[in-house]
Amino acid sequence: MAGKHAGGQPMKVAILVTDGFEQIELTGPKDALEQQGVQTAIISHKPTVQGFHHHDRGETFETDLTFDRADAQDFDAVLLPGGVINGDQLRAMPEAQRFVRDMDDEGKPVFVICHGGWILVSAGLVDGRTMTSWPTLRDDIINAGGDWIDSEAVVDGNWVSSRKPDDLPAFNQKMIDLLQQKQAGTLQARRGGQHGIGLAG
């Protein structure tokens, strides 16, 4: 199983969101991870967060940790769901930016879909990276020094990115593949768009 360390302990993935996240972009990857034996934790700045189905309110979710109690050292990877409201608010939170920077600095997998890429731009992590996103983020990513590709899933070193909910099957598979590489000690957390690029489909 992808979700276990060599010693048998489950891998742990942090899910960073605030109100307005695209619900299926949280629940779909979360379910796929948990089916592999991975533990997940929803992390936000407050105890409950509101999901959306496009423009309609979805369910509310209890968070497992707030940012002031979350430490990147305790997690093996981070998942960044989309949703325009969520992405726009989360990118402005210094504690969320710090968390994703700490994860990336340690070469841990970063899984990002749709508008979730905004926080990577604001955290200064996109320069030299190749990724995809919801199309309206294309200019932000390019202006931040990244290469943008219109593909259902893009792998660049320790990053997996996707565009939208329709891409979730490819995104989930690439996400699990990267965790398996981390488990095996073969994950290469390279910086730069010319390295380690893989496209789904």
Backbone as CSV, one residue per row, in Angstrom:
resi,resn,N_x,N_y,N_z,CA_x,CA_y,CA_z,C_x,C_y,C_z
1,MET,0.834,-1.206,0.000,0.000,0.000,0.000,0.863,1.247,0.000
2,ALA,0.406,2.272,-0.709,1.167,3.521,-0.781,1.176,4.255,0.545
3,GLY,0.224,3.950,1.413,0.009,4.788,2.581,0.789,4.442,3.812
4,LYS,1.754,3.544,3.723,2.494,3.117,4.910,3.976,3.428,4.771
5,HIS,4.578,3.838,5.890,6.023,3.943,5.955,6.617,2.546,6.082
6,ALA,7.929,2.463,5.886,8.605,1.171,5.974,8.364,0.509,7.324
7,GLY,8.255,1.305,8.377,8.022,0.753,9.706,6.582,0.407,9.990
8,GLY,5.698,0.620,9.011,4.292,0.272,9.186,3.407,1.422,9.622
9,GLN,4.014,2.549,9.949,3.214,3.703,10.355,2.538,4.335,9.139
10,PRO,1.291,4.787,9.282,0.613,5.402,8.128,1.252,6.725,7.740
11,MET,1.277,7.004,6.440,1.673,8.314,5.965,0.555,9.313,6.287
12,LYS,0.936,10.585,6.396,-0.025,11.617,6.767,0.007,12.745,5.740
13,VAL,-1.181,13.145,5.282,-1.307,14.222,4.307,-2.147,15.345,4.908
14,ALA,-1.595,16.548,4.886,-2.312,17.743,5.333,-3.149,18.290,4.182
15,ILE,-4.394,18.695,4.482,-5.281,19.294,3.485,-5.578,20.719,3.937
16,LEU,-5.083,21.693,3.181,-5.226,23.105,3.563,-6.402,23.734,2.819
17,VAL,-7.379,24.243,3.596,-8.544,24.897,2.998,-9.069,25.983,3.930
18,THR,-9.889,26.838,3.364,-10.755,27.713,4.135,-12.117,27.720,3.435
19,ASP,-13.027,28.591,3.841,-14.368,28.594,3.247,-14.295,28.771,1.734
20,GLY,-15.206,28.089,1.026,-15.324,28.281,-0.411,-14.540,27.297,-1.245
21,PHE,-14.006,26.232,-0.619,-13.283,25.245,-1.416,-14.253,24.409,-2.244
22,GLU,-13.764,23.920,-3.388,-14.555,23.031,-4.245,-14.602,21.668,-3.547
23,GLN,-15.792,21.283,-3.098,-15.912,20.147,-2.176,-15.349,18.853,-2.751
24,ILE,-15.636,18.554,-4.010,-15.177,17.297,-4.596,-13.655,17.252,-4.709
25,GLU,-13.021,18.439,-4.759,-11.560,18.480,-4.846,-10.902,18.231,-3.488
26,LEU,-11.701,18.248,-2.441,-11.242,17.771,-1.130,-11.631,16.318,-0.919
27,THR,-12.918,16.019,-1.102,-13.405,14.685,-0.742,-12.874,13.595,-1.676
28,GLY,-12.737,13.911,-2.989,-12.255,12.892,-3.927,-10.837,12.448,-3.618
29,PRO,-9.866,13.369,-3.571,-8.503,12.967,-3.213,-8.395,12.402,-1.797
30,LYS,-9.145,12.964,-0.855,-9.119,12.471,0.531,-9.531,11.004,0.577
31,ASP,-10.617,10.659,-0.117,-11.070,9.264,-0.153,-10.028,8.365,-0.816
32,ALA,-9.443,8.844,-1.921,-8.434,8.042,-2.624,-7.223,7.782,-1.730
33,LEU,-6.811,8.790,-0.978,-5.681,8.625,-0.067,-6.012,7.649,1.054
34,GLU,-7.179,7.812,1.641,-7.543,6.965,2.773,-7.723,5.507,2.358
35,GLN,-8.140,5.284,1.105,-8.224,3.911,0.602,-6.854,3.249,0.517
36,GLN,-5.801,4.062,0.469,-4.431,3.557,0.439,-3.822,3.468,1.837
37,GLY,-4.619,3.738,2.858,-4.126,3.668,4.221,-3.479,4.941,4.723
38,VAL,-3.616,6.043,3.959,-3.049,7.323,4.348,-3.983,8.008,5.350
39,GLN,-3.392,8.629,6.363,-4.169,9.467,7.263,-4.214,10.887,6.702
40,THR,-5.368,11.532,6.789,-5.500,12.911,6.311,-5.933,13.817,7.460
41,ALA,-5.571,15.078,7.364,-5.982,16.066,8.361,-6.345,17.353,7.639
42,ILE,-7.572,17.830,7.859,-8.006,19.106,7.311,-7.496,20.213,8.226
43,ILE,-6.757,21.145,7.646,-6.126,22.223,8.414,-6.626,23.563,7.891
44,SER,-7.021,24.428,8.819,-7.502,25.753,8.441,-7.201,26.725,9.579
45,HIS,-7.716,27.950,9.452,-7.523,28.953,10.500,-8.685,28.967,11.474
46,LYS,-9.686,28.076,11.253,-10.864,28.072,12.111,-11.433,26.656,12.204
47,PRO,-12.326,26.398,13.156,-12.728,25.016,13.444,-13.640,24.346,12.419
48,THR,-14.397,25.122,11.624,-15.218,24.535,10.571,-15.049,25.335,9.291
49,VAL,-15.174,24.641,8.157,-15.030,25.291,6.855,-16.182,24.873,5.949
50,GLN,-16.537,25.765,5.038,-17.702,25.580,4.164,-17.265,25.152,2.776
51,GLY,-17.740,23.994,2.347,-17.496,23.532,0.994,-18.518,24.086,0.016
52,PHE,-18.147,24.052,-1.265,-19.048,24.510,-2.323,-19.070,23.493,-3.453
53,HIS,-20.211,23.417,-4.138,-20.328,22.709,-5.412,-20.439,23.802,-6.477
54,HIS,-19.333,24.173,-7.044,-19.273,25.322,-7.950,-19.769,26.569,-7.216
55,HIS,-20.962,27.094,-7.556,-21.447,28.314,-6.912,-22.414,28.043,-5.765
56,ASP,-22.758,26.785,-5.528,-23.747,26.434,-4.499,-23.062,25.899,-3.253
57,ARG,-23.600,26.279,-2.112,-23.036,25.801,-0.852,-23.145,24.283,-0.762
58,GLY,-22.087,23.660,-0.268,-22.096,22.232,-0.015,-22.168,21.974,1.476
59,GLU,-21.373,21.042,1.932,-21.367,20.675,3.344,-20.334,21.503,4.105
60,THR,-20.508,21.529,5.425,-19.467,22.079,6.283,-18.632,20.926,6.822
61,PHE,-17.352,21.191,7.035,-16.411,20.175,7.497,-15.696,20.681,8.738
62,GLU,-15.555,19.809,9.715,-14.762,20.144,10.885,-13.284,19.999,10.537
63,THR,-12.493,20.941,11.003,-11.063,20.843,10.773,-10.426,19.996,11.870
64,ASP,-9.319,19.365,11.512,-8.589,18.532,12.469,-7.547,19.325,13.235
65,LEU,-7.036,20.373,12.604,-6.016,21.220,13.213,-6.200,22.647,12.711
66,THR,-5.832,23.613,13.546,-5.707,24.984,13.080,-4.231,25.257,12.786
67,PHE,-3.987,26.286,11.994,-2.624,26.570,11.551,-1.652,26.765,12.711
68,ASP,-2.142,27.332,13.813,-1.236,27.597,14.935,-0.787,26.319,15.636
69,ARG,-1.460,25.205,15.335,-1.079,23.920,15.938,-0.512,22.945,14.911
70,ALA,-0.438,23.346,13.658,0.005,22.449,12.584,1.484,22.656,12.302
71,ASP,2.212,21.558,12.186,3.649,21.596,11.914,3.929,20.736,10.688
72,ALA,4.553,21.326,9.681,4.861,20.581,8.458,5.702,19.343,8.724
73,GLN,6.485,19.361,9.798,7.316,18.198,10.136,6.481,16.948,10.395
74,ASP,5.216,17.135,10.774,4.362,16.000,11.140,3.678,15.353,9.938
75,PHE,3.894,15.902,8.732,3.172,15.414,7.561,4.125,14.998,6.448
76,ASP,3.637,14.072,5.618,4.424,13.557,4.499,4.137,14.275,3.197
77,ALA,2.985,14.946,3.104,2.582,15.624,1.872,1.495,16.625,2.209
78,VAL,1.212,17.521,1.252,0.140,18.497,1.444,-0.747,18.505,0.206
79,LEU,-2.052,18.601,0.427,-3.063,18.676,-0.630,-3.704,20.055,-0.584
80,LEU,-3.781,20.708,-1.753,-4.343,22.048,-1.872,-5.527,22.022,-2.828
81,PRO,-6.755,21.790,-2.322,-7.935,21.831,-3.181,-8.172,23.237,-3.726
82,GLY,-9.036,23.309,-4.750,-9.331,24.589,-5.369,-10.604,25.218,-4.840
83,GLY,-11.273,25.926,-5.732,-12.395,26.780,-5.355,-11.909,28.206,-5.331
84,VAL,-12.532,29.089,-6.097,-12.000,30.435,-6.268,-11.979,31.215,-4.954
85,ILE,-13.015,31.099,-4.139,-13.051,31.823,-2.865,-11.977,31.281,-1.933
86,ASN,-11.905,29.979,-1.832,-10.889,29.330,-1.005,-9.478,29.729,-1.436
87,GLY,-9.203,29.597,-2.737,-7.866,29.896,-3.233,-7.465,31.340,-2.997
88,ASP,-8.417,32.254,-3.177,-8.132,33.672,-3.020,-7.876,34.034,-1.560
89,GLN,-8.614,33.425,-0.636,-8.426,33.717,0.787,-7.176,33.048,1.341
90,LEU,-6.960,31.790,0.973,-5.856,31.029,1.547,-4.502,31.632,1.163
91,ARG,-4.405,32.168,-0.046,-3.134,32.710,-0.516,-2.682,33.906,0.311
92,ALA,-3.634,34.560,0.985,-3.320,35.749,1.775,-2.988,35.436,3.226
93,MET,-2.997,34.174,3.606,-2.737,33.801,5.000,-1.262,33.439,5.170
94,PRO,-0.498,34.237,5.909,0.932,33.956,6.075,1.213,32.575,6.643
95,GLU,0.377,32.103,7.569,0.617,30.794,8.173,0.411,29.664,7.159
96,ALA,-0.520,29.845,6.224,-0.719,28.848,5.172,0.452,28.870,4.201
97,GLN,0.901,30.073,3.832,2.074,30.186,2.964,3.296,29.525,3.610
98,ARG,3.486,29.783,4.886,4.636,29.218,5.593,4.576,27.685,5.596
99,PHE,3.386,27.139,5.778,3.229,25.685,5.807,3.635,25.072,4.465
100,VAL,3.136,25.635,3.363,3.462,25.040,2.060,4.938,25.248,1.717
101,ARG,5.506,26.377,2.136,6.948,26.581,1.916,7.764,25.554,2.684
102,ASP,7.372,25.288,3.929,8.093,24.294,4.731,7.999,22.905,4.102
103,MET,6.817,22.562,3.595,6.650,21.261,2.949,7.529,21.150,1.712
104,ASP,7.513,22.198,0.878,8.285,22.156,-0.353,9.786,22.204,-0.071
105,ASP,10.198,22.983,0.929,11.618,23.052,1.282,12.163,21.683,1.688
106,GLU,11.303,20.863,2.262,11.714,19.529,2.695,11.547,18.496,1.577
107,GLY,11.130,18.956,0.391,10.987,18.048,-0.740,9.807,17.108,-0.638
108,LYS,8.825,17.458,0.182,7.649,16.596,0.348,6.646,16.852,-0.780
109,PRO,5.837,15.850,-1.126,4.876,16.023,-2.212,3.878,17.144,-1.957
110,VAL,3.613,17.905,-3.017,2.622,18.975,-3.011,1.603,18.636,-4.081
111,PHE,0.349,18.436,-3.677,-0.733,18.073,-4.588,-1.679,19.265,-4.701
112,VAL,-1.853,19.802,-5.913,-2.618,21.035,-6.062,-3.526,20.954,-7.280
113,ILE,-4.763,21.450,-7.112,-5.732,21.372,-8.200,-6.510,22.686,-8.288
114,CYS,-6.843,23.061,-9.528,-7.744,24.176,-9.801,-7.176,25.496,-9.279
115,HIS,-7.936,26.218,-8.439,-7.487,27.500,-7.893,-6.543,27.328,-6.704
116,GLY,-6.259,26.098,-6.304,-5.326,25.867,-5.204,-3.933,26.382,-5.501
117,GLY,-3.613,26.566,-6.781,-2.282,27.020,-7.169,-1.970,28.446,-6.747
118,TRP,-2.985,29.238,-6.408,-2.738,30.624,-6.020,-1.800,30.733,-4.819
119,ILE,-1.953,29.847,-3.850,-1.105,29.950,-2.659,0.355,29.669,-3.002
120,LEU,0.595,28.822,-3.999,1.973,28.546,-4.403,2.597,29.769,-5.065
121,VAL,1.773,30.523,-5.803,2.243,31.784,-6.387,2.597,32.766,-5.274
122,SER,1.676,32.948,-4.328,1.890,33.933,-3.268,3.022,33.539,-2.332
123,ALA,3.274,32.247,-2.192,4.354,31.768,-1.331,5.711,31.829,-2.021
124,GLY,5.732,32.256,-3.306,6.994,32.410,-4.018,7.620,31.101,-4.466
125,LEU,6.789,30.090,-4.706,7.311,28.756,-5.011,7.224,28.373,-6.491
126,VAL,6.590,29.191,-7.324,6.268,28.786,-8.691,7.425,29.018,-9.674
127,ASP,8.332,29.918,-9.350,9.421,30.249,-10.264,10.212,29.008,-10.662
128,GLY,10.290,28.746,-11.981,11.022,27.592,-12.482,10.250,26.289,-12.481
129,ARG,9.008,26.343,-12.054,8.182,25.135,-11.996,7.318,25.005,-13.253
130,THR,6.951,23.781,-13.557,5.965,23.505,-14.599,4.732,22.917,-13.932
131,MET,3.571,23.472,-14.267,2.340,23.022,-13.610,1.133,23.375,-14.468
132,THR,-0.011,22.894,-14.033,-1.282,23.292,-14.621,-2.183,23.801,-13.518
133,SER,-3.383,24.267,-13.900,-4.314,24.874,-12.948,-5.614,25.141,-13.680
134,TRP,-6.564,25.706,-12.967,-7.721,26.294,-13.650,-7.192,27.360,-14.614
135,PRO,-7.712,27.443,-15.839,-7.092,28.296,-16.858,-6.903,29.754,-16.463
136,THR,-7.762,30.300,-15.589,-7.629,31.720,-15.248,-6.393,32.000,-14.391
137,LEU,-5.730,30.971,-13.867,-4.494,31.171,-13.108,-3.266,31.186,-14.013
138,ARG,-3.461,30.909,-15.294,-2.328,30.772,-16.206,-1.408,31.989,-16.167
139,ASP,-1.974,33.187,-16.290,-1.141,34.389,-16.314,-0.414,34.599,-14.992
140,ASP,-1.080,34.310,-13.871,-0.437,34.450,-12.562,0.776,33.536,-12.457
141,ILE,0.624,32.317,-12.939,1.713,31.347,-12.859,2.873,31.757,-13.766
142,ILE,2.553,32.172,-14.981,3.600,32.608,-15.913,4.307,33.858,-15.384
143,ASN,3.534,34.807,-14.853,4.126,36.030,-14.314,4.999,35.758,-13.090
144,ALA,4.724,34.642,-12.393,5.529,34.262,-11.231,6.759,33.441,-11.625
145,GLY,6.957,33.245,-12.946,8.134,32.527,-13.418,7.924,31.060,-13.690
146,GLY,6.667,30.619,-13.654,6.371,29.216,-13.922,6.047,28.960,-15.381
147,ASP,6.057,27.693,-15.757,5.586,27.247,-17.073,4.226,26.606,-16.875
148,TRP,3.240,27.022,-17.668,1.878,26.518,-17.533,1.560,25.605,-18.705
149,ILE,1.007,24.421,-18.404,0.642,23.437,-19.419,-0.839,23.097,-19.251
150,ASP,-1.553,23.004,-20.348,-2.965,22.614,-20.324,-3.042,21.091,-20.407
151,SER,-2.989,20.440,-19.239,-2.994,18.985,-19.178,-3.752,18.542,-17.930
152,GLU,-4.356,17.360,-17.985,-5.169,16.920,-16.847,-4.335,16.675,-15.589
153,ALA,-3.075,16.344,-15.738,-2.210,16.178,-14.569,-0.766,16.384,-15.001
154,VAL,-0.047,17.212,-14.252,1.356,17.497,-14.537,2.181,17.153,-13.298
155,VAL,3.233,16.379,-13.492,4.152,16.044,-12.408,5.471,16.767,-12.657
156,ASP,5.893,17.553,-11.687,7.191,18.227,-11.756,7.894,17.981,-10.423
157,GLY,8.821,17.033,-10.404,9.510,16.690,-9.165,8.517,16.229,-8.113
158,ASN,8.434,16.983,-7.007,7.537,16.605,-5.908,6.156,17.237,-6.016
159,TRP,5.832,17.850,-7.165,4.517,18.470,-7.352,3.662,17.664,-8.318
160,VAL,2.358,17.571,-7.991,1.342,17.097,-8.936,0.281,18.184,-9.018
161,SER,-0.049,18.624,-10.228,-1.076,19.647,-10.399,-2.112,19.199,-11.425
162,SER,-3.349,19.672,-11.230,-4.447,19.382,-12.155,-5.334,20.611,-12.288
163,ARG,-6.250,20.556,-13.278,-7.011,21.748,-13.659,-8.364,21.889,-12.984
164,LYS,-9.101,20.747,-12.808,-10.532,20.841,-12.480,-11.035,19.482,-11.994
165,PRO,-12.278,19.426,-11.480,-12.802,18.160,-10.979,-12.777,17.013,-11.980
166,ASP,-12.980,17.303,-13.267,-12.950,16.223,-14.267,-11.597,15.516,-14.321
167,ASP,-10.551,16.191,-13.835,-9.206,15.618,-13.870,-8.902,14.745,-12.663
168,LEU,-9.841,14.610,-11.728,-9.539,13.928,-10.474,-9.031,12.494,-10.637
169,PRO,-9.568,11.678,-11.554,-9.002,10.323,-11.675,-7.504,10.324,-11.983
170,ALA,-7.083,11.162,-12.923,-5.654,11.247,-13.253,-4.869,11.856,-12.097
171,PHE,-5.423,12.906,-11.485,-4.773,13.568,-10.352,-4.559,12.594,-9.202
172,ASN,-5.608,11.852,-8.852,-5.510,10.916,-7.732,-4.460,9.844,-7.994
173,GLN,-4.402,9.346,-9.226,-3.422,8.312,-9.539,-1.997,8.848,-9.445
174,LYS,-1.766,10.038,-9.989,-0.430,10.636,-9.912,-0.046,10.955,-8.467
175,MET,-1.021,11.341,-7.684,-0.808,11.618,-6.273,-0.336,10.361,-5.532
176,ILE,-1.010,9.264,-5.771,-0.645,7.997,-5.136,0.711,7.512,-5.652
177,ASP,0.964,7.693,-6.957,2.269,7.318,-7.516,3.397,8.057,-6.800
178,LEU,3.206,9.358,-6.545,4.249,10.144,-5.904,4.463,9.701,-4.457
179,LEU,3.375,9.367,-3.772,3.521,8.860,-2.407,4.273,7.531,-2.391
180,GLN,4.026,6.696,-3.403,4.759,5.434,-3.495,6.246,5.690,-3.712
181,GLN,6.567,6.716,-4.513,7.974,7.079,-4.705,8.590,7.576,-3.393
182,LYS,7.837,8.361,-2.652,8.343,8.844,-1.362,8.571,7.673,-0.417
183,GLN,7.622,6.749,-0.423,7.723,5.567,0.421,8.968,4.747,0.080
184,ALA,9.269,4.662,-1.215,10.405,3.869,-1.678,11.726,4.623,-1.621
185,GLY,11.648,5.927,-1.294,12.863,6.728,-1.233,13.399,7.129,-2.586
186,THR,12.540,7.103,-3.619,12.985,7.430,-4.977,12.446,8.769,-5.475
187,LEU,11.697,9.486,-4.628,11.133,10.768,-5.041,12.240,11.801,-5.180
188,GLN,12.299,12.452,-6.336,13.288,13.491,-6.585,12.584,14.842,-6.582
189,ALA,12.823,15.592,-5.530,12.146,16.871,-5.353,12.920,17.953,-6.085
190,ARG,12.833,17.944,-7.384,13.611,18.862,-8.207,12.902,20.178,-8.378
191,ARG,13.670,21.250,-8.429,13.132,22.555,-8.789,13.435,22.803,-10.253
192,GLY,12.496,23.440,-10.931,12.771,23.831,-12.312,11.935,23.078,-13.304
193,GLY,11.388,23.815,-14.268,10.464,23.232,-15.223,11.081,22.222,-16.152
194,GLN,12.413,22.204,-16.285,13.019,21.280,-17.232,13.241,19.892,-16.637
195,HIS,12.895,19.714,-15.363,13.203,18.457,-14.690,11.941,17.675,-14.354
196,GLY,11.988,16.404,-14.492,10.998,15.501,-13.928,9.574,15.737,-14.381
197,ILE,9.369,16.164,-15.594,8.019,16.485,-16.039,7.319,15.226,-16.554
198,GLY,6.101,15.032,-16.088,5.278,13.941,-16.600,3.879,14.423,-16.847
199,LEU,3.279,14.026,-17.942,1.920,14.422,-18.283,1.028,13.203,-18.302
200,ALA,-0.179,13.368,-17.794,-1.137,12.266,-17.837,-1.884,12.298,-19.151
201,GLY,-2.298,11.137,-19.553,-3.189,11.054,-20.719,-2.439,10.957,-21.997
